[in-house]
Amino acid sequence: MSNEGRSNPPFVLLRKKMSKELKLILKEQPVGREETSWLDPQRKKFAQVAKECKEAFKDSKLRGADKVRAMNRWMSEHLKS
């Protein structure tokens, strides 16, 4: 099957149409969980510890699953305190 004489293959047109519909759907969907008085402090603490973790592992030689395990361990220890 040849695409001669066509400016766009049909799947490209379909993908463009679907992306518009998807954008409309995504605009209507709420992002994340609703605000709650007990959850907000936990979110703030997690965000702060995550920033510290990123900084701590910035120059790490670990890669892949080993790095993920080490970062999870680090986050767990720092979130407990």
N, CA and C of each residue as an Amber inpcrd file, in Angstrom:
protein
   243
   0.8430000  -1.1770000   0.0000000   0.0000000   0.0000000   0.0000000
   0.8830000   1.2330000   0.0000000   0.6130000   2.1630000  -0.8700000
   1.4670000   3.3280000  -1.0550000   0.7780000   4.5770000  -0.5230000
   1.5850000   5.5280000  -0.0780000   1.0550000   6.7990000   0.4090000
   1.1980000   7.9000000  -0.6260000   1.4540000   7.5370000  -1.8860000
   1.6210000   8.5380000  -2.9280000   0.3200000   9.3000000  -3.1120000
   0.4520000  10.6100000  -3.2800000  -0.7170000  11.4360000  -3.5150000
  -1.4390000  11.8590000  -2.2500000  -1.0040000  11.4030000  -1.1070000
  -1.6230000  11.7890000   0.1690000  -0.6930000  12.7310000   0.9130000
  -1.2720000  13.7270000   1.5430000  -0.4400000  14.6320000   2.3330000
  -0.1370000  14.0400000   3.7040000  -1.0880000  13.3460000   4.2780000
  -0.9070000  12.7060000   5.5810000  -1.4960000  11.3060000   5.5430000
  -0.7840000  10.3310000   6.0580000  -1.3900000   9.0000000   6.1750000
  -2.5830000   9.0580000   7.1250000  -3.5620000   8.1900000   6.9660000
  -4.7760000   8.2590000   7.8000000  -4.5130000   8.1600000   9.2940000
  -3.5040000   7.3630000   9.7150000  -3.2600000   7.2310000  11.1530000
  -2.7650000   8.5290000  11.7730000  -2.0850000   9.3820000  10.9900000
  -1.6290000  10.6760000  11.5130000  -2.8330000  11.5690000  11.7620000
  -3.7740000  11.5690000  10.8210000  -4.9810000  12.3740000  10.9970000
  -5.7870000  11.8890000  12.1940000  -5.8950000  10.5870000  12.3410000
  -6.6230000  10.0170000  13.4680000  -5.9580000  10.4060000  14.7790000
  -4.6260000  10.3410000  14.8310000  -3.9030000  10.6870000  16.0530000
  -4.1140000  12.1540000  16.4110000  -4.1320000  13.0390000  15.4170000
  -4.3540000  14.4620000  15.6870000  -5.7500000  14.6860000  16.2510000
  -6.7350000  14.0210000  15.6690000  -8.1080000  14.1640000  16.1460000
  -8.2370000  13.6300000  17.5680000  -7.6320000  12.4870000  17.8370000
  -7.7180000  11.8980000  19.1650000  -7.0170000  12.7610000  20.2000000
  -5.9280000  13.4040000  19.8230000  -5.2190000  14.2130000  20.8050000
  -6.0670000  15.4040000  21.2390000  -6.8600000  15.9820000  20.3280000
  -7.7460000  17.0850000  20.7060000  -8.7960000  16.5990000  21.6960000
  -9.3740000  15.4340000  21.4050000 -10.3780000  14.8710000  22.3050000
  -9.7660000  14.5430000  23.6570000  -8.5630000  14.0010000  23.6430000
  -7.8860000  13.6510000  24.8840000  -7.5870000  14.8980000  25.7070000
  -7.1760000  15.9750000  25.0460000  -6.9070000  17.2210000  25.7630000
  -8.1650000  17.7280000  26.4530000  -9.2950000  17.6290000  25.7750000
 -10.5520000  18.0680000  26.3820000 -10.9050000  17.2210000  27.5940000
 -10.7100000  15.9260000  27.4770000 -11.0060000  15.0320000  28.5970000
 -10.0820000  15.3340000  29.7700000  -8.8010000  15.5200000  29.4880000
  -7.8420000  15.7580000  30.5610000  -8.0960000  17.0790000  31.2740000
  -8.6010000  18.0760000  30.5590000  -8.9100000  19.3570000  31.1960000
 -10.0030000  19.1990000  32.2540000 -10.9030000  18.2540000  32.0190000
 -12.0230000  18.0550000  32.9340000 -11.6560000  17.2070000  34.1450000
 -10.5440000  16.4960000  34.0870000 -10.1610000  15.5980000  35.1710000
  -9.3780000  16.3530000  36.2460000  -9.7330000  16.1960000  37.5080000
  -8.9470000  16.8170000  38.5710000  -7.5820000  16.1430000  38.6740000
  -6.5870000  16.9200000  39.0370000  -5.2290000  16.3960000  39.1570000
  -4.9210000  16.1810000  40.6300000  -4.4780000  14.9890000  40.9680000
  -4.1090000  14.6990000  42.3470000  -5.3240000  14.5070000  43.2370000
  -5.0490000  14.4950000  44.5240000  -6.1260000  14.3150000  45.4950000
  -6.5880000  15.6730000  45.9860000  -7.8090000  15.6950000  46.5050000
  -8.3590000  16.9410000  47.0160000  -7.5770000  17.3980000  48.2520000
  -7.6890000  18.6690000  48.5490000  -6.9770000  19.2130000  49.7030000
  -7.6470000  18.7480000  50.9930000  -6.8270000  18.3610000  51.9490000
  -7.3240000  18.0000000  53.2730000  -6.3690000  18.5760000  54.3020000
  -6.9010000  18.9260000  55.4450000  -6.0730000  19.5660000  56.4700000
  -5.0030000  18.6260000  57.0090000  -5.2660000  17.3260000  57.0570000
  -4.2900000  16.3840000  57.6130000  -3.2710000  15.9170000  56.5800000
  -3.6170000  16.0210000  55.2810000  -2.7080000  15.5290000  54.2490000
  -1.7050000  16.5910000  53.7910000  -2.0760000  17.8600000  53.8390000
  -1.1910000  18.9260000  53.3610000   0.1680000  18.9550000  54.0560000
   0.2440000  18.8520000  55.3900000   1.5720000  18.8360000  56.0290000
   2.4230000  17.6500000  55.5800000   1.7840000  16.5020000  55.3430000
   2.5250000  15.3300000  54.8670000   3.0770000  15.5710000  53.4660000
   2.2810000  16.2180000  52.6200000   2.7370000  16.5370000  51.2650000
   3.9430000  17.4610000  51.3100000   3.8710000  18.4660000  52.1690000
   4.9760000  19.4360000  52.2680000   6.2460000  18.7580000  52.7610000
   6.1110000  17.9030000  53.7660000   7.2780000  17.2020000  54.2980000
   7.8670000  16.2770000  53.2380000   7.0130000  15.5410000  52.5280000
   7.4910000  14.6310000  51.4850000   8.2130000  15.4090000  50.3890000
   7.6590000  16.5390000  49.9790000   8.2910000  17.3430000  48.9260000
   9.6620000  17.8320000  49.3700000   9.7750000  18.2600000  50.6300000
  11.0570000  18.7380000  51.1440000  12.0820000  17.6060000  51.2030000
  11.6740000  16.4510000  51.7080000  12.5870000  15.3060000  51.8080000
  12.9810000  14.8260000  50.4090000  12.0550000  14.8690000  49.4580000
  12.3690000  14.4590000  48.0840000  13.4220000  15.3770000  47.4730000
  13.3320000  16.6730000  47.7470000  14.3480000  17.6170000  47.2510000
  15.7050000  17.3160000  47.8730000  15.7050000  17.0370000  49.1780000
  16.9580000  16.7050000  49.8600000  17.5470000  15.4080000  49.3110000
  16.6910000  14.4350000  49.0220000  17.1350000  13.1510000  48.4670000
  17.7610000  13.3590000  47.0890000  17.1210000  14.1580000  46.2770000
  17.6530000  14.4460000  44.9400000  19.0370000  15.0640000  45.0460000
  19.1820000  15.9920000  45.9590000  20.4810000  16.6480000  46.1610000
  21.5180000  15.6550000  46.6920000  21.1100000  14.7930000  47.6070000
  22.0360000  13.8270000  48.2030000  22.5440000  12.8140000  47.1770000
  21.7160000  12.4730000  46.2040000  22.0940000  11.4580000  45.2190000
  22.5300000  12.0580000  43.8840000  22.7290000  13.3680000  43.8700000
  23.0880000  14.0490000  42.6280000  24.3700000  13.4910000  42.0140000
  25.3810000  13.2430000  42.8290000  26.6760000  12.7700000  42.3350000
  26.8920000  11.2790000  42.5840000  25.8210000  10.5530000  42.8060000
  25.9200000   9.1250000  43.1220000  26.4160000   8.3240000  41.9200000
  27.2230000   7.3220000  42.2070000  27.7210000   6.4190000  41.1580000
  26.7390000   5.2690000  40.9170000  25.7480000   5.1380000  41.7990000
  24.7630000   4.0660000  41.6440000  23.8940000   4.3170000  40.4180000
  23.4550000   3.2280000  39.7920000  22.5960000   3.3300000  38.6160000
  21.4910000   2.2840000  38.6970000  20.4050000   2.5630000  38.0280000
  19.3170000   1.5990000  37.8950000  18.6470000   1.2340000  39.2040000
  18.3640000  -0.0570000  39.3480000  17.6220000  -0.5580000  40.5070000
  18.3720000  -0.3120000  41.8110000  19.6980000  -0.3830000  41.7800000
  20.4740000  -0.1320000  43.0010000  20.2760000   1.2960000  43.4910000
  20.2380000   2.2360000  42.5610000  20.0320000   3.6370000  42.9370000
  18.6180000   3.8410000  43.4820000  17.6470000   3.2160000  42.8500000
  16.2570000   3.3430000  43.3100000  16.1110000   2.7900000  44.7190000
  16.6970000   1.6110000  44.9770000  16.6270000   1.0210000  46.3220000
  17.2930000   1.9240000  47.3550000  18.4560000   2.4610000  47.0130000
  19.1670000   3.3430000  47.9400000  18.3620000   4.6130000  48.2100000
  17.7600000   5.1690000  47.1730000  16.9540000   6.3840000  47.3530000
  15.7030000   6.0850000  48.1790000  15.0750000   4.9450000  47.9460000
  13.9040000   4.5610000  48.7470000  14.2750000   4.3980000  50.2150000
  15.4090000   3.7590000  50.4690000  15.8820000   3.5700000  51.8420000
  16.1490000   4.9310000  52.4930000  16.8110000   5.8230000  51.7620000
  17.1360000   7.1620000  52.2650000  15.8490000   7.9280000  52.5820000
  14.8830000   7.8860000  51.6510000  13.6120000   8.5910000  51.8590000
  12.8850000   8.0350000  53.0770000  12.8600000   6.7190000  53.2100000
  12.1690000   6.0820000  54.3240000  12.7660000   6.5200000  55.6580000
  14.0870000   6.5120000  55.7380000  14.7580000   6.9130000  56.9780000
  14.4700000   8.3680000  57.3230000  14.4780000   9.2380000  56.3240000
  14.2890000  10.6640000  56.5890000  12.8290000  11.0460000  56.8120000
  11.9060000  10.2680000  56.2840000  10.4920000  10.5610000  56.5270000
  10.0560000  10.1170000  57.9200000  10.7330000   9.1220000  58.4880000
  10.4020000   8.6470000  59.8370000  10.7410000   9.6900000  60.8910000
  11.8040000  10.4200000  60.6760000  12.2580000  11.3770000  61.7040000
  11.4890000  12.6730000  61.6710000
